[in-house]
Amino acid sequence: MTKTINDYLNDPDLVNEPQVIREVHAIRLMIRDETKGMTVSERTAYYHEKSTAAFDRLGITPKYIETHNFTTATGSSS
């Protein structure tokens, strides 16, 4: 059975928390359960898909920045 956000909001561990905190915790628990066992690339795709859907719903066009090569602790770039 897939849990809904209401299932998480009514979790006995969360019901005594303030509403805003309950919502944040419920969302974090839901995302944790949805991404459990995913590889890094699968989680990246999951977050990309969810964020793109949210941008579309809100009518937002994100402005992406260029990616950069960062220097590792050994001084070589990745």
C-alpha positions in Angstrom: 0.0 0.0 0.0 1.3 3.4 -1.0 1.0 5.9 1.8 -0.5 9.3 1.1 0.6 12.6 2.6 -2.3 12.4 5.0 -1.0 9.1 6.3 2.3 10.7 7.1 0.6 13.8 8.6 -1.4 11.5 11.0 1.6 9.5 12.0 1.4 9.2 15.8 5.0 10.4 16.1 4.0 13.7 14.4 0.5 14.6 15.6 1.7 16.6 18.7 4.0 18.8 16.6 3.0 22.3 15.3 1.3 22.1 11.9 4.1 23.5 9.9 6.7 21.2 11.5 4.3 18.2 10.9 4.0 19.1 7.3 7.8 19.4 6.8 8.4 16.1 8.6 5.6 14.3 6.7 7.1 15.5 3.4 10.6 14.4 4.4 9.3 10.9 5.5 7.4 10.6 2.2 10.4 11.4 0.1 12.6 9.1 2.2 10.2 6.2 1.6 9.8 7.0 -2.1 13.6 7.2 -2.7 14.6 4.3 -0.5 16.9 1.9 -2.3 17.5 4.2 -5.3 20.9 4.8 -6.7 22.4 8.3 -6.8 21.4 8.7 -10.5 17.9 7.4 -9.8 17.5 9.9 -6.9 18.8 12.7 -9.1 16.3 11.8 -11.8 13.5 11.6 -9.2 14.3 15.1 -7.8 14.6 16.5 -11.4 11.2 15.0 -12.4 9.5 16.3 -9.2 11.0 19.8 -9.4 10.2 20.1 -13.1 6.6 19.1 -12.4 6.4 21.7 -9.5 7.9 24.4 -11.7 5.3 23.6 -14.4 2.4 23.7 -12.0 3.5 27.0 -10.7 4.3 28.5 -14.1 7.9 29.1 -13.2 10.8 28.9 -15.7 13.9 28.1 -13.8 17.2 29.7 -14.8 20.0 27.2 -14.7 23.6 28.1 -14.1 26.6 26.6 -15.9 28.2 23.6 -14.2 31.8 24.0 -13.1 34.6 21.6 -12.6 35.6 21.6 -8.9 39.0 20.9 -7.5 39.2 17.8 -5.3 41.3 17.6 -2.1 44.2 16.2 -4.1 44.2 19.2 -6.4 43.0 17.5 -9.5 39.8 18.6 -11.2 36.8 16.3 -11.6 
